[in-house]
């Protein structure tokens, strides 16, 4: 797994989220590498959380499906966590 590939996956999630929300400037993606798994923490403004989750989680599930396809191609597992802008870890 190269840094370039990881950065491309981060940017993919960032651009998808920016297209969905009302405050694209508040979108942040942080990659946390945990061995064979990389967790992508997606932070959006509090009022945009529903937009990236979607009705009954459909939008979030779709983004996770795309990450699953990327994971298969790159032989590295990606998971997505959606956080509000002010959430603490």
Residue pairs with C-beta under 8 A, 6 or more apart in sequence:
1 38
1 74
1 75
1 76
5 74
5 76
6 31
6 33
6 38
9 31
9 38
9 40
9 67
9 70
9 74
9 78
10 29
10 31
10 40
11 29
12 66
12 70
13 29
13 40
13 42
13 63
13 67
13 80
14 27
14 28
14 29
16 63
16 66
17 24
17 27
17 29
17 42
17 44
17 52
17 63
18 24
18 27
20 48
20 51
20 52
20 59
21 27
21 44
21 45
21 48
21 51
21 52
22 45
22 47
22 48
22 51
23 44
23 45
23 47
23 48
26 43
26 44
26 45
26 48
26 85
27 42
27 43
27 44
28 42
28 43
29 40
29 41
29 42
29 43
30 40
30 41
30 43
31 38
31 39
31 40
31 41
32 38
32 39
32 40
32 41
36 76
36 77
37 76
37 77
37 78
37 79
38 76
38 77
38 78
38 79
39 78
39 79
39 80
39 81
40 67
40 78
40 79
40 80
40 81
41 81
41 83
41 89
42 52
42 80
42 81
42 82
42 83
43 83
43 84
43 85
43 87
44 51
44 52
44 82
44 83
44 84
44 85
45 84
45 85
46 84
46 85
46 86
49 82
49 84
51 59
52 59
52 60
52 63
52 82
53 59
53 60
53 82
54 60
54 61
54 62
60 80
60 82
63 80
64 79
64 80
67 78
67 79
67 80
68 78
70 78
71 77
71 78
